Amino acid sequence: MEYSKKGTFILGQRENIKSKAGESKRTNNGFLLTVGILILCLLDFLFFRVLIWKVPNESPWSSNHFYNFLYEYFALREKQKSHPRILIVGSSIAHYSFDRESFRKEIFERTGKEVEVEFLSYAGMTPLDVWLCRNKIVELKPDFVVFPINFIDWRLHRAYSLNPSNKNETIDSKLLLLDALNFFEAPQSRFIFPLETVLTFFSELGFAKDSEYISASFFGFYRYKDIFWKNLRSLYYHRYGRNTSYHGYNGVQIPERVTSLGWTGKKFSFNLTEGMKKEGFLVQVVPEILFSGPLKITFQKKNIIRAFYFSEPGWKKILLGNFFDSGDPGLPITAELSTTWIPYYAEGENKDWNYDRLGVRLQQTFGADLPRSGMQYTREERLEDLRYLNMSDLEYSKYFNFRLLEDHDQRPGIGYLVALKDAKLRIREEKFVPVLHFQYLKKFADFLKEKKIPLWIINNPENPISLDWYQYSNWYRDHLLFLKDISGDGVWFSDLKDSLSMQDFSDYHHFTFPGMVKMNPIYAGEFVKISERQRHNLLKP
């Protein structure tokens, strides 16, 4: 009996020790798990909220849209404001229409007053998006917000795309809202304003979408996983790669111009850098340019000439070394091709619906030993901007249909343009109802009124060809009346739809570079008039 009691006591002690050891182990495991989660959160914050926005941005103009928007936002948040700040918001309409430096200079010439002109813009930025970004916009301390807008920004074609029997005048607004927040149609809702979206539309989105938005709000790796690698890859390839696979040329400006994809014409000239002397440079030769025989490229600087011959397609290395060192070092080298090719008659990936005469393709960073950064909102003139300059209205009209609308069955990429044309033809038969994005434009205007930040809404110029499809309808007239009614108390509206000729447009709404140059003095003149009517004149000396 005594032994039994003693044994029981010892057994109890052992169990007690084991129990305490187990509790201690669980406590340690819990502590380690907590520390691990905190470390992951810290790393997530440091890398995705800080570091990826500190590296150079080497994206070309109008590319990598959401990354560029966020990069610009974080940069402007830290930038010291030295003059009144004009913030241009909106879709690609904004950065195809305004040139920051031209607009600034035009204002200065008219008033003698310096201003800062900045963009907060990405392709597809709708009035709903702008409203969801409203606190980000205010955070940048703008003295004036400019919002150029056009038919594409209302996204009225989506009603017909969701169901051909739909009408914008009768469609359920919730359907349009859910479509506008769909990741496939609008991935920006996760990248740029997930928290604002879930707080505003929690009940409309449903559990699955709410969970995704909440995750994106708190975890940077989930929020930015689809956009940050592109810039990091570019940083690597610009230094260690061949720079032959790209969607936007970001090399030095060529006097004779290149296309946005880096294709030259029959001639191009450049200055040979030290890096190009040592490493050479690559040009792409396409099969189409070899149809009549080997391609000859002649490089010339004054009386010094050197020629290269190519009989096979592909990327070809050209090494000029010190061959052109004698003579004026500032004088460019001129390259002339023996022949050219036309994209419309090409095959496969080189096929395109234009008659431009092209030469060879340059590397993305051609002529820049140090890759160019900070160009994401700086537009440069390209060859395709010049194709319409000397066309008559009849010539342009034919080219317009050929370039944008013909052979739809062979060109799935123009489906969006076809849908927009169809939407304009259909909307002219409907009565105007301020559906989704009209409502959020008004909310944004009211929000800025409360913050006492002036807003200028612009009905931006449209190509006369596409404008004619619906300009004289009741819908168009009433939508202008709606925009005029928003104005007042610090909100201004200008109807500038007729300001440019058809030759100034590359499609329905986007300006060519010469069109942009022509339009900026008009914008500046209108802006100065508006500012002078303002109680607290931004441009007072």
C-alpha positions as CSV (number, residue, x, y, z in Angstrom):
1,M,0.0,0.0,0.0
2,E,2.8,2.3,0.9
3,Y,4.6,1.4,-2.3
4,S,1.5,2.0,-4.3
5,K,1.1,5.5,-2.8
6,K,4.7,6.3,-3.4
7,G,4.5,5.0,-7.0
8,T,1.4,7.0,-7.6
9,F,3.0,10.1,-6.2
10,I,6.1,9.7,-8.5
11,L,3.9,8.9,-11.5
12,G,1.9,12.1,-10.8
13,Q,5.1,14.1,-10.6
14,R,6.2,12.7,-13.9
15,E,2.9,13.5,-15.6
16,N,3.0,17.0,-14.1
17,I,6.5,17.6,-15.4
18,K,5.5,16.2,-18.9
19,S,2.4,18.5,-18.9
20,K,4.5,21.5,-18.0
21,A,7.1,20.5,-20.6
22,G,4.4,20.2,-23.2
23,E,3.0,23.6,-22.3
24,S,6.4,25.1,-22.5
25,K,7.0,23.5,-25.9
26,R,3.7,24.8,-27.1
27,T,4.5,28.3,-25.8
28,N,7.9,28.2,-27.5
29,N,6.3,27.0,-30.7
30,G,3.7,29.8,-30.5
31,F,6.4,32.3,-29.8
32,L,8.5,31.2,-32.8
33,L,5.4,31.2,-35.0
34,T,4.5,34.8,-33.9
35,V,8.1,35.9,-34.4
36,G,8.2,34.2,-37.8
37,I,5.0,35.9,-38.9
38,L,6.3,39.3,-37.7
39,I,9.5,38.8,-39.6
40,L,7.6,37.9,-42.8
41,C,5.4,41.0,-42.3
42,L,8.4,43.2,-41.8
43,L,10.1,41.8,-44.9
44,D,6.9,42.2,-46.8
45,F,6.7,45.8,-45.7
46,L,10.4,46.6,-46.4
47,F,10.5,45.0,-49.9
48,F,7.0,45.6,-51.3
49,R,6.1,48.9,-49.5
50,V,9.5,50.6,-49.6
51,L,12.4,49.1,-51.7
52,I,10.6,48.3,-55.0
53,W,9.6,52.0,-55.2
54,K,13.2,53.2,-54.6
55,V,15.0,51.5,-57.5
56,P,15.2,53.4,-60.8
57,N,12.1,53.2,-63.0
58,E,13.4,52.4,-66.5
59,S,9.9,51.8,-68.1
60,P,9.3,53.6,-71.4
61,W,6.4,56.0,-71.8
62,S,2.9,54.5,-71.6
63,S,3.9,51.1,-70.5
64,N,3.8,49.0,-67.3
65,H,0.8,51.3,-66.4
66,F,0.0,50.3,-62.8
67,Y,3.6,50.1,-61.6
68,N,4.3,53.5,-63.2
69,F,1.2,55.0,-61.5
70,L,2.2,53.8,-58.1
71,Y,5.9,54.7,-58.6
72,E,4.8,58.2,-59.6
73,Y,2.5,58.4,-56.6
74,F,5.2,57.5,-54.1
75,A,7.7,59.8,-55.8
76,L,5.3,62.8,-55.7
77,R,4.4,62.1,-52.1
78,E,8.1,62.7,-51.2
79,K,8.7,65.5,-53.7
80,Q,8.9,68.9,-52.1
81,K,6.5,71.3,-53.7
82,S,8.3,74.4,-54.9
83,H,5.5,76.0,-57.0
84,P,1.7,75.6,-57.3
85,R,1.0,72.0,-58.4
86,I,-1.3,71.1,-61.2
87,L,-2.2,67.4,-61.1
88,I,-3.5,65.8,-64.3
89,V,-5.5,62.7,-63.6
90,G,-7.3,60.2,-65.8
91,S,-6.8,57.4,-68.4
92,S,-4.4,57.3,-71.3
93,I,-6.4,60.2,-72.6
94,A,-4.5,62.3,-70.1
95,H,-0.9,61.3,-71.0
96,Y,-1.6,61.2,-74.7
97,S,-3.1,64.7,-74.6
98,F,-0.9,66.7,-72.2
99,D,2.8,67.3,-72.2
100,R,4.0,68.4,-68.8
101,E,6.8,70.6,-70.0
102,S,4.9,72.2,-72.9
103,F,1.8,72.9,-70.7
104,R,4.1,74.4,-68.0
105,K,5.9,76.6,-70.5
106,E,2.7,77.8,-72.2
107,I,1.3,78.9,-68.8
108,F,4.5,80.7,-67.9
109,E,4.5,82.5,-71.3
110,R,1.0,83.8,-70.6
111,T,1.3,84.7,-66.9
112,G,5.0,84.8,-66.0
113,K,4.1,82.3,-63.2
114,E,5.9,79.0,-62.6
115,V,3.8,76.0,-61.9
116,E,4.5,72.3,-61.4
117,V,2.7,69.9,-63.7
118,E,2.4,66.3,-62.7
119,F,0.6,63.2,-63.8
120,L,-1.4,60.6,-61.8
121,S,-2.7,58.5,-64.7
122,Y,-2.9,55.0,-66.1
123,A,-4.5,53.5,-69.1
124,G,-8.1,52.7,-68.3
125,M,-8.5,55.0,-65.3
126,T,-12.2,55.7,-65.0
127,P,-14.1,58.3,-62.9
128,L,-14.8,55.4,-60.4
129,D,-11.1,54.8,-60.1
130,V,-10.4,58.5,-59.7
131,W,-12.9,58.6,-56.9
132,L,-11.4,55.6,-55.2
133,C,-8.0,57.4,-55.5
134,R,-9.4,60.6,-54.0
135,N,-7.5,60.5,-50.8
136,K,-4.3,59.7,-52.6
137,I,-4.9,62.7,-54.9
138,V,-5.5,65.0,-51.9
139,E,-2.4,63.6,-50.2
140,L,-0.3,65.0,-53.0
141,K,-1.4,68.6,-52.2
142,P,-2.5,69.7,-55.6
143,D,-3.5,73.3,-56.1
144,F,-5.6,72.4,-59.2
145,V,-6.8,69.0,-60.5
146,V,-7.3,68.6,-64.3
147,F,-9.4,65.7,-65.6
148,P,-9.5,65.3,-69.4
149,I,-12.2,62.7,-70.3
150,N,-13.7,61.1,-73.3
151,F,-16.2,58.5,-74.4
152,I,-13.8,55.6,-73.7
153,D,-13.6,56.6,-70.0
154,W,-17.4,56.2,-69.5
155,R,-17.0,52.5,-70.5
156,L,-20.5,52.5,-71.9
157,H,-19.5,49.6,-74.3
158,R,-19.4,47.2,-71.4
159,A,-23.1,47.1,-71.0
160,Y,-23.4,45.8,-74.6
161,S,-20.4,43.4,-74.1
162,L,-22.0,41.9,-71.0
163,N,-25.2,41.2,-73.0
164,P,-26.0,42.5,-76.5
165,S,-29.6,43.1,-75.4
166,N,-28.6,45.5,-72.7
167,K,-29.1,49.2,-72.9
168,N,-27.2,51.8,-70.8
169,E,-30.5,53.6,-70.1
170,T,-32.0,50.5,-68.3
171,I,-29.1,48.3,-67.2
172,D,-28.8,47.4,-63.5
173,S,-26.1,49.6,-62.0
174,K,-24.9,46.8,-59.8
175,L,-23.9,44.8,-62.9
176,L,-21.8,47.7,-64.2
177,L,-20.2,48.1,-60.8
178,L,-19.2,44.5,-60.4
179,D,-17.9,44.5,-64.0
180,A,-15.9,47.7,-63.2
181,L,-14.3,45.9,-60.2
182,N,-13.6,42.7,-62.0
183,F,-9.9,41.8,-61.8
184,F,-9.8,40.7,-65.4
185,E,-11.4,43.9,-66.7
186,A,-9.9,46.2,-64.0
187,P,-6.9,44.7,-62.2
188,Q,-6.1,48.2,-60.8
189,S,-8.7,47.7,-58.1
190,R,-6.3,45.1,-56.5
191,F,-3.0,46.9,-57.2
192,I,-3.9,50.5,-56.4
193,F,-6.9,50.8,-54.1
194,P,-7.9,47.4,-52.6
195,L,-8.7,48.8,-49.1
196,E,-10.8,51.7,-50.4
197,T,-12.7,49.2,-52.7
198,V,-13.5,46.7,-49.9
199,L,-14.5,49.4,-47.4
200,T,-16.8,51.0,-50.0
201,F,-18.3,48.0,-51.7
202,F,-18.0,45.3,-49.0
203,S,-21.6,44.2,-49.3
204,E,-21.7,44.2,-53.1
205,L,-18.5,42.2,-53.7
206,G,-19.2,38.9,-51.9
207,F,-17.0,36.9,-49.6
208,A,-14.5,35.7,-52.1
209,K,-13.8,39.1,-53.6
210,D,-13.8,40.7,-50.2
211,S,-11.2,38.2,-49.0
212,E,-9.0,39.0,-52.0
213,Y,-9.2,42.7,-51.5
214,I,-8.5,42.4,-47.8
215,S,-5.4,40.2,-48.5
216,A,-4.2,42.7,-51.1
217,S,-4.6,45.5,-48.6
218,F,-2.4,44.0,-45.9
219,F,0.1,41.9,-47.9
220,G,2.3,43.6,-50.4
221,F,3.5,40.4,-52.0
222,Y,0.0,39.5,-52.9
223,R,-1.0,43.0,-54.0
224,Y,2.0,43.7,-56.2
225,K,3.0,40.2,-57.4
226,D,1.8,40.7,-60.9
227,I,3.5,44.1,-61.5
228,F,6.8,44.5,-59.6
229,W,8.8,41.8,-61.4
230,K,8.6,43.5,-64.7
231,N,10.6,46.5,-63.6
232,L,13.1,44.4,-61.8
233,R,13.6,42.2,-64.9
234,S,14.1,45.4,-67.0
235,L,16.7,46.6,-64.6
236,Y,18.6,43.4,-65.0
237,Y,18.2,43.0,-68.7
238,H,19.2,46.7,-69.4
239,R,22.5,45.9,-67.8
240,Y,23.2,42.3,-68.5
241,G,20.8,41.3,-71.3
242,R,20.6,41.9,-75.1
243,N,17.6,44.2,-74.8
244,T,16.0,42.7,-77.9
245,S,12.6,41.5,-76.4
246,Y,10.5,44.6,-75.5
247,H,7.2,46.4,-76.1
248,G,8.4,50.0,-75.9
249,Y,11.6,51.6,-77.2
250,N,13.5,53.6,-74.6
251,G,16.8,54.3,-76.3
252,V,18.0,57.7,-77.4
253,Q,15.8,59.8,-79.6
254,I,16.8,59.3,-83.3
255,P,16.7,62.5,-85.4
256,E,14.8,60.7,-88.2
257,R,12.6,59.0,-85.5
258,V,11.8,55.3,-84.9
259,T,8.5,53.6,-84.2
260,S,7.4,52.9,-80.6
261,L,8.7,49.4,-81.1
262,G,12.1,50.6,-82.2
263,W,11.9,50.2,-86.0
264,T,13.9,52.7,-88.1
265,G,13.1,54.0,-91.5
266,K,15.4,53.8,-94.5
267,K,17.8,56.2,-92.7
268,F,18.8,56.8,-89.1
269,S,21.6,58.7,-87.4
270,F,23.2,58.5,-84.0
271,N,26.2,59.3,-81.9
272,L,28.5,56.4,-81.1
273,T,29.0,56.0,-77.4
274,E,32.0,54.5,-75.7
275,G,29.9,51.5,-74.8
276,M,28.9,51.0,-78.4
277,K,32.5,51.2,-79.5
278,K,33.5,48.4,-77.2
279,E,30.4,46.2,-77.2
280,G,28.8,47.0,-80.5
281,F,25.1,47.1,-80.9
282,L,22.3,44.8,-82.3
283,V,19.8,45.4,-85.1
284,Q,17.0,43.1,-86.1
285,V,16.8,42.0,-89.8
286,V,13.4,40.6,-90.7
287,P,12.8,38.1,-93.6
288,E,10.7,40.6,-95.5
289,I,13.6,43.0,-96.0
290,L,15.6,40.2,-97.6
291,F,13.1,39.4,-100.3
292,S,15.1,41.2,-103.0
293,G,18.4,40.0,-101.8
294,P,21.0,40.7,-99.0
295,L,20.5,43.9,-97.0
296,K,23.2,46.4,-97.1
297,I,23.6,49.0,-94.3
298,T,26.0,51.8,-95.0
299,F,27.4,53.8,-92.1
300,Q,28.9,57.2,-93.0
301,K,30.5,60.1,-91.2
302,K,31.8,62.8,-93.6
303,N,34.1,60.9,-96.0
304,I,34.4,57.8,-93.9
305,I,32.2,54.9,-95.0
306,R,31.7,51.4,-93.8
307,A,29.2,48.8,-95.1
308,F,27.7,45.6,-93.6
309,Y,25.8,43.0,-95.5
310,F,23.2,40.6,-94.1
311,S,21.6,37.7,-96.0
312,E,19.9,35.9,-93.0
313,P,17.1,37.2,-90.7
314,G,17.7,37.7,-86.9
315,W,19.4,40.0,-84.5
316,K,22.8,41.0,-86.0
317,K,25.7,42.5,-84.2
318,I,27.4,45.6,-85.6
319,L,30.8,46.6,-84.2
320,L,32.1,49.9,-85.5
321,G,34.9,50.3,-82.9
322,N,37.1,53.3,-83.4
323,F,36.5,53.3,-87.2
324,F,34.8,56.7,-87.1
325,D,36.9,58.4,-84.4
326,S,38.6,60.9,-86.7
327,G,36.9,64.2,-87.4
328,D,34.3,66.0,-85.4
329,P,33.3,63.9,-82.4
330,G,30.0,65.6,-82.1
331,L,29.0,64.8,-85.7
332,P,26.5,61.9,-85.9
333,I,27.0,58.7,-87.9
334,T,24.3,58.2,-90.6
335,A,23.1,54.7,-91.5
336,E,21.3,54.1,-94.8
337,L,19.6,50.8,-95.7
338,S,19.6,49.5,-99.3
339,T,15.9,48.7,-99.0
340,T,12.8,48.7,-96.7
341,W,9.8,46.5,-95.9
342,I,6.1,47.2,-95.4
343,P,4.3,45.6,-92.4
344,Y,1.0,45.0,-94.3
345,Y,2.8,42.6,-96.6
346,A,4.7,40.8,-93.9
347,E,3.9,37.5,-92.3
348,G,3.3,36.3,-88.7
349,E,4.3,38.7,-85.9
350,N,5.6,41.3,-88.3
351,K,2.2,41.7,-90.0
352,D,0.4,44.9,-89.2
353,W,-2.2,47.1,-90.9
354,N,-0.1,50.0,-92.0
355,Y,2.0,51.0,-95.1
356,D,4.9,52.5,-93.2
357,R,8.3,51.8,-94.9
358,L,10.5,50.3,-92.1
359,G,14.1,49.3,-91.8
360,V,15.8,47.5,-88.9
361,R,14.8,47.3,-85.3
362,L,17.1,48.8,-82.7
363,Q,17.8,47.4,-79.2
364,Q,15.5,48.9,-76.5
365,T,18.3,50.9,-74.9
366,F,20.1,51.8,-78.1
367,G,22.6,54.7,-77.7
368,A,22.2,54.8,-73.9
369,D,25.3,53.4,-72.1
370,L,23.4,54.2,-68.9
371,P,19.7,53.1,-69.3
372,R,17.3,56.0,-69.2
373,S,15.0,56.3,-66.2
374,G,12.1,58.5,-65.2
375,M,10.7,58.5,-68.7
376,Q,7.4,56.8,-67.8
377,Y,5.4,60.0,-68.3
378,T,7.6,61.7,-70.9
379,R,6.4,61.2,-74.5
380,E,8.7,61.4,-77.5
381,E,7.8,61.7,-81.1
382,R,7.7,58.4,-83.0
383,L,7.5,57.5,-86.7
384,E,3.8,56.4,-86.5
385,D,3.0,59.9,-85.2
386,L,4.1,61.4,-88.5
387,R,2.2,59.2,-91.0
388,Y,-0.9,61.4,-91.3
389,L,0.7,64.8,-91.5
390,N,0.3,65.4,-95.2
391,M,-2.8,63.4,-95.8
392,S,-6.0,64.9,-97.2
393,D,-9.3,64.2,-95.3
394,L,-10.2,61.6,-97.9
395,E,-6.9,59.9,-97.7
396,Y,-7.0,59.9,-93.9
397,S,-10.6,58.6,-93.8
398,K,-9.6,55.6,-95.9
399,Y,-6.5,54.9,-93.9
400,F,-8.6,55.3,-90.7
401,N,-10.9,52.5,-91.6
402,F,-8.1,50.3,-93.0
403,R,-5.9,50.8,-89.9
404,L,-8.6,50.5,-87.2
405,L,-11.6,48.5,-88.4
406,E,-10.9,46.4,-91.5
407,D,-10.3,42.6,-91.4
408,H,-11.7,42.2,-87.9
409,D,-11.8,38.4,-88.3
410,Q,-8.0,38.3,-88.8
411,R,-7.3,40.9,-86.0
412,P,-8.8,40.0,-82.6
413,G,-6.8,42.8,-81.2
414,I,-9.1,45.5,-82.7
415,G,-12.2,44.0,-81.0
416,Y,-12.1,46.9,-78.5
417,L,-12.2,49.5,-81.3
418,V,-15.0,47.7,-83.0
419,A,-16.9,47.5,-79.7
420,L,-16.4,51.3,-79.2
421,K,-17.8,52.1,-82.6
422,D,-20.8,49.8,-82.0
423,A,-21.4,51.5,-78.6
424,K,-21.4,55.0,-80.2
425,L,-23.8,53.9,-82.9
426,R,-26.1,52.3,-80.3
427,I,-25.9,55.1,-77.6
428,R,-27.1,57.7,-80.1
429,E,-30.5,55.9,-80.1
430,E,-30.8,55.9,-76.3
431,K,-31.7,58.6,-73.8
432,F,-29.0,59.9,-71.5
433,V,-28.9,58.3,-68.1
434,P,-26.0,59.1,-65.8
435,V,-24.9,55.5,-65.2
436,L,-22.0,54.4,-63.0
437,H,-19.0,56.5,-64.0
438,F,-21.0,59.7,-64.4
439,Q,-22.2,59.3,-60.9
440,Y,-18.7,58.9,-59.6
441,L,-17.4,61.8,-61.5
442,K,-20.0,64.0,-59.7
443,K,-19.0,62.4,-56.3
444,F,-15.3,63.2,-57.1
445,A,-16.2,66.8,-58.0
446,D,-18.2,67.2,-54.8
447,F,-15.4,65.7,-52.8
448,L,-12.9,68.2,-54.2
449,K,-15.4,71.0,-53.5
450,E,-15.4,70.0,-49.8
451,K,-11.6,70.0,-49.8
452,K,-11.6,73.4,-51.7
453,I,-9.4,72.0,-54.4
454,P,-10.3,73.4,-57.9
455,L,-11.2,70.8,-60.6
456,W,-11.2,71.3,-64.3
457,I,-13.2,68.7,-66.3
458,I,-12.5,68.6,-70.0
459,N,-14.6,67.0,-72.7
460,N,-11.4,66.2,-74.6
461,P,-11.1,66.5,-78.4
462,E,-12.3,63.6,-80.4
463,N,-11.5,62.4,-83.9
464,P,-14.1,64.1,-86.2
465,I,-14.8,60.8,-87.9
466,S,-15.8,58.9,-84.8
467,L,-17.4,62.0,-83.2
468,D,-19.7,62.2,-86.2
469,W,-21.2,58.8,-85.3
470,Y,-23.1,60.2,-82.3
471,Q,-22.4,63.9,-81.9
472,Y,-25.8,65.1,-83.1
473,S,-27.8,62.8,-80.9
474,N,-29.9,63.7,-77.9
475,W,-27.7,61.5,-75.8
476,Y,-24.6,63.5,-76.6
477,R,-26.3,66.8,-76.0
478,D,-27.7,65.7,-72.6
479,H,-24.4,64.2,-71.5
480,L,-22.8,67.6,-72.1
481,L,-25.6,69.3,-70.1
482,F,-24.8,66.8,-67.2
483,L,-21.2,67.8,-67.2
484,K,-22.0,71.5,-67.3
485,D,-24.3,71.0,-64.4
486,I,-21.5,69.6,-62.3
487,S,-19.5,72.8,-62.7
488,G,-19.7,75.7,-60.2
489,D,-18.2,76.4,-56.8
490,G,-14.6,75.5,-57.8
491,V,-15.4,73.0,-60.5
492,W,-15.1,74.1,-64.2
493,F,-16.1,72.3,-67.4
494,S,-14.8,73.0,-70.9
495,D,-16.1,71.4,-74.1
496,L,-13.0,71.1,-76.4
497,K,-14.3,68.3,-78.6
498,D,-13.8,70.2,-81.9
499,S,-10.3,71.6,-81.3
500,L,-8.3,69.3,-83.6
501,S,-8.4,67.9,-87.1
502,M,-8.7,64.2,-87.9
503,Q,-5.0,64.1,-88.9
504,D,-4.1,64.9,-85.3
505,F,-5.5,61.5,-84.0
506,S,-4.0,58.0,-84.2
507,D,-7.5,56.5,-83.4
508,Y,-10.8,57.8,-82.0
509,H,-9.5,59.6,-79.0
510,H,-5.7,59.5,-78.8
511,F,-3.6,62.3,-80.2
512,T,-0.5,61.9,-82.3
513,F,2.5,63.7,-81.0
514,P,2.0,66.7,-83.4
515,G,-1.6,66.7,-82.2
516,M,-0.5,66.9,-78.6
517,V,1.9,69.7,-79.4
518,K,-0.9,71.6,-81.2
519,M,-3.3,71.1,-78.3
520,N,-1.2,72.2,-75.3
521,P,-1.3,75.9,-76.1
522,I,-5.1,75.6,-76.3
523,Y,-5.2,73.8,-72.9
524,A,-3.0,76.5,-71.4
525,G,-5.1,79.3,-72.8
526,E,-8.2,77.8,-71.4
527,F,-6.6,77.0,-68.1
528,V,-5.3,80.6,-67.6
529,K,-8.9,82.0,-68.2
530,I,-10.3,79.6,-65.7
531,S,-7.6,80.4,-63.1
532,E,-8.3,84.1,-63.5
533,R,-12.0,83.6,-62.8
534,Q,-11.1,81.7,-59.6
535,R,-11.5,83.5,-56.3
536,H,-8.0,82.5,-55.1
537,N,-6.1,82.8,-58.4
538,L,-3.4,80.2,-58.6
539,L,-1.5,82.3,-61.2
540,K,-1.5,85.7,-59.5
541,P,2.0,87.2,-59.6
